[in-house]
Amino acid sequence: RDLGTTLSHLQGLWMFSCCLQDLDGISTFSSLQELYLAYNSLSDLSPISMLENLQLLDLEGNNVDDLVQVQYLGLCLKLQTLTLEGNPVCVRPNPTSSEVEDYSYRRAVRELVPQLRYLDDVRVEEDRLTCCSITGEDWD
C-alpha cells in the first residue's frame, strides 16, 4: 500500500504470475492506464473500480468466477480493452449457476462494461457484426 503513494504517477504496471490473491491498495496508483495481472489468483475486482484512468486491463487466467465482479469494471469509464479469457466466468455467470447452455459471456460483459472496444483481443464491433450476419438480427 505504501508503494503506491510514492509511485502515484505510474501509468503501466505488469504483475504476471506473481501469485496475487488480492488487489488491496491498488487504488493508490491513481494514474494507472494499463494493468497486466494475468495468471494470478484474483477473484475480487472491486479495488479496480477506483482506477479512473484505467484503459487496459489483462486478467487472463485468474479466478474471476462471478459477473458481479465484472460489474465493478463498468465503473472504470475509460476502460477500453479487457482480457478475461481463462476465468471461470467465461463458462458460467456465477459459481452457483447450473445453466450454461444459453449463457453468452461476451454479451454479458459488454452489457456490464459498455465502454469496451476490445474483449479478449476481439473488437466488440466484430461481435455485433458476426451475430447479425449469422442470425440476421440486431443485437440491440
C-alpha positions in Angstrom: 0.0 0.0 0.0 2.8 2.4 0.8 4.4 1.7 -2.6 1.6 3.3 -4.4 1.9 6.6 -2.5 5.4 7.1 -3.9 4.5 5.9 -7.4 1.3 7.8 -7.9 2.3 8.8 -11.5 2.9 5.2 -12.6 0.9 4.6 -15.9 1.7 0.9 -16.5 2.1 -2.0 -14.1 2.9 -5.6 -15.1 2.4 -8.3 -12.4 2.2 -11.6 -14.4 2.2 -14.8 -12.5 3.0 -13.2 -9.1 0.7 -15.4 -7.0 -1.5 -12.4 -6.3 -4.7 -13.2 -4.4 -6.0 -9.7 -3.8 -5.5 -6.1 -5.0 -5.6 -4.3 -1.7 -4.1 -0.8 -2.1 -4.1 -0.8 -5.9 -6.3 2.4 -5.8 -3.2 4.4 -4.7 -1.9 4.0 -8.2 -4.3 6.7 -9.4 -2.6 7.4 -12.7 -2.6 3.7 -13.9 -3.7 3.4 -17.5 -2.5 -0.2 -18.2 -2.7 -3.0 -15.7 -1.4 -6.5 -16.6 -2.4 -9.1 -14.0 -2.6 -12.3 -16.0 -2.1 -15.7 -14.4 -2.6 -14.9 -10.7 -5.3 -16.0 -8.3 -7.5 -12.9 -8.3 -11.3 -13.1 -7.8 -12.3 -9.8 -6.2 -12.2 -7.0 -8.7 -13.8 -4.3 -6.6 -10.5 -2.4 -5.9 -10.0 -1.9 -9.6 -13.2 0.2 -9.7 -11.3 3.1 -8.2 -8.8 3.4 -11.1 -10.4 6.2 -13.0 -7.7 6.4 -15.7 -7.5 2.7 -16.5 -7.8 2.0 -20.2 -6.4 -1.6 -20.5 -6.8 -4.5 -18.1 -5.4 -8.0 -18.6 -6.9 -10.6 -16.1 -6.4 -13.7 -18.2 -6.1 -16.9 -16.2 -7.3 -15.7 -12.9 -10.2 -16.9 -10.6 -12.9 -14.4 -11.6 -16.0 -16.6 -11.2 -18.9 -14.2 -10.9 -20.3 -11.5 -13.2 -20.8 -9.3 -10.1 -17.1 -8.8 -10.1 -17.1 -7.8 -13.8 -19.7 -5.2 -12.9 -17.1 -3.3 -11.0 -15.1 -2.8 -14.2 -18.1 -0.8 -15.6 -17.1 1.9 -13.1 -13.8 2.4 -15.0 -15.2 4.7 -17.6 -12.0 4.9 -19.6 -11.6 1.1 -19.8 -11.5 0.1 -23.5 -9.5 -3.2 -23.6 -10.2 -6.1 -21.3 -8.9 -9.7 -21.3 -10.8 -12.2 -19.2 -10.0 -15.4 -21.1 -9.3 -18.4 -18.9 -11.5 -17.3 -16.0 -14.5 -19.4 -14.7 -16.8 -16.5 -15.5 -16.2 -17.2 -19.2 -18.1 -20.5 -18.8 -20.8 -19.6 -16.4 -22.1 -16.4 -14.8 -21.5 -17.4 -11.2 -20.4 -20.4 -9.1 -23.9 -21.5 -8.2 -25.3 -21.3 -11.7 -26.1 -24.6 -13.2 -27.4 -23.3 -16.5 -24.7 -22.6 -19.1 -26.5 -23.5 -22.3 -27.8 -20.1 -23.2 -25.1 -18.1 -21.4 -23.3 -15.6 -23.6 -20.2 -14.5 -21.7 -19.2 -11.9 -24.3 -22.7 -10.3 -24.4 -22.9 -10.2 -20.6 -19.6 -8.5 -20.3 -20.5 -6.0 -23.0 -23.7 -5.1 -21.1 -21.8 -4.6 -17.8 -18.9 -2.7 -19.3 -20.5 -0.9 -22.3 -17.4 1.3 -22.9 -15.3 -1.6 -24.0 -13.8 -1.7 -27.5 -11.9 -4.9 -27.2 -12.7 -8.0 -25.2 -10.2 -10.9 -25.2 -8.4 -9.4 -28.2 -11.5 -9.2 -30.4 -13.1 -5.9 -31.3 -16.5 -5.6 -29.7 -17.9 -4.3 -33.0 -16.9 -7.6 -34.7 -19.1 -9.4 -32.1 -22.1 -7.4 -33.3 -21.3 -7.9 -37.0 -20.8 -11.7 -36.5 -24.1 -12.0 -34.7 -26.0 -10.0 -37.2 -24.6 -11.9 -40.2 -25.3 -15.3 -38.6 -28.8 -14.7 -37.2 -29.9 -11.8 -39.4 -30.9 -9.9 -36.2 -29.6 -6.8 -34.5 -28.1 -7.3 -31.0 -30.0 -4.4 -29.5 
